Amino acid sequence: DAGVIQSPRHEVTEMGQEVTLRCKPISGHDYLFWYRQTMMRGLELLIYFNNNVPIDDSGMPEDRFSAKMPNASFSTLKIQPSEPRDSAVYFCASSLGNQPQHFGDGTRLSIL
Amino acid sequence: EDQVTQSPEALRLQEGESSSLNCSYTVSGLRGLFWYRQDPGKGPEFLFTLYSAGEEKEKERLKATLTKKESFLHITAPKPEDSATYLCAGMDSSASKIIFGSGTRLSIRP
């Protein structure tokens, strides 16, 4: 079975540019989560969706960050404009109800 | 505020040397306690879910236990391939959102 698929795996861009991260959840899962992982702060929940509807975006750092889920098989996390402090590994995860979350292998983002 | 704290931050063991990792939590209305393993360059991989105090789960050399305030991940006779970061997470009363601890980096020397 295909797991959670994230793209790109690595992204290097300059400060001020728009960055779009993509996620395909596991088919049939009704929850989708976006996390950010850094050495200093560990794994932080940014936002999560249930049945394509955003439920809690209290972890989104600021207005530069936005996330969408136009359908059950696709989600994006966008940063505009990007800043060096946004450099981190961004993970997407999906789950069915309150079952364990399954993670993708992440996007390593570097903002120069 | 809901919180999950893991200790130690890092642990180095000799192959075959058993030990335990600790996860203490203050999560209101805890609906489940999860353990994940994370290898470098990979996403967290699910290991166990514990739902109630006294519950235990086992998988190969790993055993997870749960009390009302903390959880332990016991590693018996570890091998080098057990080296990874182990993450603990608590599911809150919403039964959808989970709060992660900062992890324990485990290194097993041959």
Interface residues (C-beta under 8 A of the other chain):
Chain A: V4 Y31 G42 L43 L45 Y48 N50 I55 D56 F91 A93 S95 G97 N98 P100 Q101 H102 F103 G104 D105 G106
Chain B: R31 G32 F34 Y36 G41 K42 G43 P44 E45 F46 T49 L87 M91 A95 S96 K97 I98 I99 F100 G101 S102 G103
